[in-house]
Amino acid sequence: MNPHFNKANVIKLLPHENIEYIHIEKLGGRREKTDLAHNSNSHWQNKSFQAYANYMKTQSFKEGIDEILLVCKA
């Protein structure tokens, strides 16, 4: 993990740039391998990237996107 993007560091630095930090758990973090019948993301050589790409097809990820869109409209 890159320490520059550590949540604690980001929260500390963003106010200096007049940026508010909003944590949307459904969009961030490492994702576990998912069991998809047809894994269209098998081209990812990095298993972590593959797991996140698979996660992006879930309802939970869609809900996270909907949440950030609401924040953007506010």
Rosetta blueprint (number, residue, H / E / L):
1 M L
2 N L
3 P H
4 H H
5 F H
6 N L
7 K H
8 A H
9 N H
10 V H
11 I H
12 K H
13 L H
14 L H
15 P H
16 H H
17 E H
18 N L
19 I L
20 E L
21 Y L
22 I L
23 H L
24 I L
25 E L
26 K L
27 L L
28 G L
29 G L
30 R L
31 R L
32 E L
33 K L
34 T L
35 D L
36 L L
37 A L
38 H L
39 N L
40 S L
41 N L
42 S L
43 H L
44 W L
45 Q L
46 N L
47 K H
48 S H
49 F H
50 Q H
51 A H
52 Y H
53 A H
54 N H
55 Y H
56 M L
57 K L
58 T L
59 Q H
60 S H
61 F H
62 K H
63 E H
64 G H
65 I H
66 D H
67 E H
68 I H
69 L H
70 L H
71 V H
72 C H
73 K H
74 A L
